[in-house]
């Protein structure tokens, strides 16, 4: 370990003041009671080590009394003799002194909040009960704002000053936090907004419908825009436009209808396989010997029945009355006969829905109905196709509407789940941070940091990758300083010196910074813990840092973590770290003990 260098070390997180020391001071926990006793306590109740009133008094076999933590710490140091008479002692020679403990706990003391105005005098044993109700004790705001104030001022703060207090919106009566008033006004549905078109004032919730439906000064498109009218006008002039352009609109509408008719004619002129099959069945069911058309709906297939029922000419087909007439040459030609004189069923297969009676009447009255009979034949033929196409189209549109609604519902559910997951992730992150903060707050300045998989960080350092680690934050006491440990695996400038583990202390911004004393003064003990199961064989490696208040590292942090750190560039070599039991299960344990000076 380097005991001679005091210098400035730069790394990614900033510059660090570092030095080394030969002081192997052991841990220190709870010393004696440092209160103002009334009346003053006799000297026989003072601990000879910490010179304070005994806390958890212990008596040695030689009859002297000490604080429990003071004497245990003393005996675990290299010296194992009584600090009063120098008699040989071990821990088994120390016993609880319950009689002295009861006496001390019955002593009267002045409330520690006396300087803040509390004049109460309580017994030491009931001090905590008093502090829990003392109106001059410092307590955090229950709303979890950054304020820490006297209990007597808490009610006024929560009702008038706390930024997280709940208030009600004057416009919509929603409950909101005091610090969210301005952001709520930006979304409040009852806040009046001025229409940018007509200048009227409307609540925010009604403004959208006002602009889209009611406002007469909005520029809109003609309702025939989809048919080709590209005119735009104010909503107030829409009626005038429709009256003055009625002829143009009618022309556009007629053009659109013609395109629709042409579209259906294209569909009709392409008969499907189903139509041909239906035509063959109908012709096979016709009696050729008597030229009679006689159909029964009960003999039709499930597809043929609906088609014929929807046919405007079905009444000419569905009859039990035999209609007999001589087939003229002209009618035979119109019925689709080929060049051959065949009159069998195959000669009718071209027009599946033709009506002989209709064609007969058309031929008999050709002077009254001068049009080509092929048009009538086309209508008779295509009527069932049109009905089929319309039914299929209607079915598809209905299915598409149902599927579209399901997709919209699933999309809405997905968006809701994504938002819920995002909110839960934020809450988990917040709770995790609060848990780490709580764990560090109650360690009372005695913090253990376990680094698992240490060999991986060592391999990163060897390969030249960044190998800097920061511990979770911790506090010196519940209302003390906030800090963390930084560990680095760095190579010495001298290649023959090997690799070292560097340890530094960084002060961090905490909830207590505005009422604790800055700069920090006191001492900090950093230790590498020997994880030997045999406690008597453990040899921890410890170094003591003495704070230097004039250095930036001990000043009040101005950022999340102080850029300046204080510690050891070469705390321990990695070769030494592999000896004994400093690394167990590839894990390293670092201990930090912080002892601020009483100000």
Secondary structure, 3 states (H helix, E strand, C coil): CCCCCCEEEEECCEEEEECCCCCCCCCCCCCCECCCECCCCCHHHECCCCCCECCCEEEECCCCEEEHHHHHHHHHCCCCECCCCCCECCHHHEEECHHHHHHHHCCEEECCCHHHCCCCEEEHHHHHHHHCCCCCCEEECCCCCCCEEEHHHHHHHHHHHCCCCEEECCCCCCEEEHHHHHHHHCCCCCCEEECCCCCCEEEHHHHHHHHHHHCCCCEEECCCHHHCCCCEEEHHHHHHHHHHCHHHHHHHHHHHHHHHHHHHHHHHCCCCHHHHHHHHHHHHCCECCCCECCCCHHHCCHHHHHHHHCCCCHHHHCCCCCCCCCCCHHHHHHCCCCCCCCCCHHHHCCCCCCCHHHHHHHHHCCCCCCCCHHHHHHHHHHHHHHHHHHHHHHHHHHHHHHHHHHHHHHHHHHHHHHHHHHHHHHHHHHHHHHHHHHHHHCCCCEEEEEECCHHHHHHHHHCCCCCCEECCCEECCCCCCEEEEEEEEEECCCHHHCEEEEEEEEEECCCCCCCCCCCCCEEEEEEECCCCCCHHHCCCEEEEEECCCCCHHHCCCCCCECCCEEEEEEEEEHHHHCCCCCEECCEEEEEEEEEECCC
